[in-house]
Amino acid sequence: MTATPPPDIWTFALALYRQPGFADACLTLQDEHGADVVMLIGLCWLARRDGGAPDASAIATLDAALAGWRDAAIVPLRTLRRALKPRLAGLPPAAGEARERIKEAELASERVAFDLFERAAGFGGAVVRAETPQIAARIAIERYLNDRCRANPADIRECVQCLAIAIQGLPKAPFP
């Protein structure tokens, strides 16, 4: 019997983001601790795909692979989309439509970032095996947050646990 191949990272990201509490935990880590949601989801994908957590050097390499695109495309689009939201009241419907197009462009730019992550993940790096994908995800996300975001472990514990647990809610690959 052949094993089912893991889903591509975009399919995985869409399925994971729909898990209860996952989006809120990601956005909290992004807004309060400077985390990159693509990195958070990507590390969960690696944990599920490889059964382990990349070491700190591999995580830094993955983050560096995304940095240019994140800074040039994702962050400016997100900033613009968020800035427009409270200003829509009293404006013509076209203003809301323009914001929706910005939101679509932001999502498309995140998809590019996932492709960059998946490509960078193909170059390997040391992986520390873990008992379960959930443990691997928790280890990888904590490494990432402790290094890049300098987050206090007590402040992020609940969000990290939510992200790791969300993997359990996914069906076996491939996802619908």
N, C-alpha and C positions, 0 to 999 in steps of 0.2 A: 504494500500500500504506500503510495507516495504522499508526502506531507503537503498540506495546502500552503502555497506561497503566501508570505505576508502581504498585506495590502500596501499599495503605494502610500506615501506619506500624506498626500492630500485627502484621499479617501479616509485614512485613519484619523486625520485632523477633524474632518467634518463629523465623523461618528463620535469621537471623543468629546468634542465641544458640546455635543447635545446631551452628554451625561449630566445628571442632576448635580448642581453645585459647581461643576467644572468651570464654566465661563466666569462665574462670579469670583472664584478663587484666582483664576488667571488675571482677571482685571484688577483685583486687589493687589496682587503681586506686581503687576505692571504699574499701576498708578501710585502705589505707596512705597514700592521698593525698587522701581526702575527695571523690572524684569522684562524680557522680550517674550511675548506669548508664543512666537514661532519656536524659540529655543525651548520653552517649557513643553510644548506639544512634541517637538522633535525628540527631546530626551525621553519622553514617554514612549514614543514610537520605537526608539532604539532599545529601550528596556523590553518592550514586547517582542521586537524582532530578534534581538540577540540574547535576551535573558541575562543581561548584565548592565553595568553602569560604566560609561567611559571614564577614564581617569581625568584629572584636572587639566592636563595638557591637551588631551583630545577635545575636551569641552571648550577650552580656550580657542582651539583651532576652528571648531564649528562656529563659535560666536564670531570669530574674525571673518569667517567666510560670509556671514550675513551682514556685518557692520556697515559696509559701504552702501548696500542696497537699502538697508533699514534706515540709515541716516538721510539718504538722498530721496527716497520714495515713501516708505511707510510712515515714518514719523511726521513729515510735513503734511501728508494727506490726512492723517489722524488729527493733527493739530487744527487743520483747516475745518474738517468735518465737525469737530467738537466746538470750535469757535462759532460756527454758523448756527448751530442748534438753537441757542437762546435768542438769536436775532431774527428768526423766521416770522415771528408774530407780526401781523399787519402787512407782510410783504406779499407780492403776487405769488400764485401757485408755482410759477417758474422757479422761484427761489428754492422751494422745497425740492423740486425736481433736480435742480442743479446740485443740491446737497446730496441727493440720492446717487447721482452720477459720481460724485466725489467718493461716496461710500463704496460704490462698485469698483472704482479705481483703487481704493485702499485694499479691498478684498483681493483684487487681481494682483496687486503688488505683494500681498502676503503670500499668494500662491507662488509667485516667483521666488520668494524667500524660502518657501518649503522645498522647491526644486533645488535651490542652492544648498540647503541643508542636506537633502538626500544625496546630492552629488558629493558634498564634502564628507558625509558619513561613509561613503564607499571607499575612502582612503584608509580606513582602519584606525588604529590607535589602540592603546591598551584598554582592555575591558575587564572589569572586576565582576566575576560571576556572582549572581545572587540566587537565593533560594526560590524567589518568585519574581515575576515582572514588576509587581507592586513594590517590592523591596528595592529592586534595581532602579525603578523610577524615583523613589524617594531619595536614594543615595545620590543619584545623578543630579536631581533638582536641587538638593541641599548643597552639593558641591558648587553648582552653578551660582546659586544665590549667595552663598557665603563668599565666593571669590569675586564675581562681577558686581554684585549689588551690595555687598558688605551688610547683609541683613542680619539682624539679631535672631538667632535660632528660635527664641521664644515667640517672637513676633510673627514668624512665618510658619510655625509648626502646623497649625490647623489647616492652612491653605495647602501646604505640601502634602499633608495626609489626604486631603480631598482629591488632589490631582492623582496621587498614586492609587487610591481606591477606585477612581473612575475607570481605570483600565479593566478592573474586574467586571464592570457592567457591559463591556463590549462583547459581542458574539464572536465566535471563532471566525477567522478570516476565511474568505473575503467578506467584506461588509456589504450590506445592501446599499 
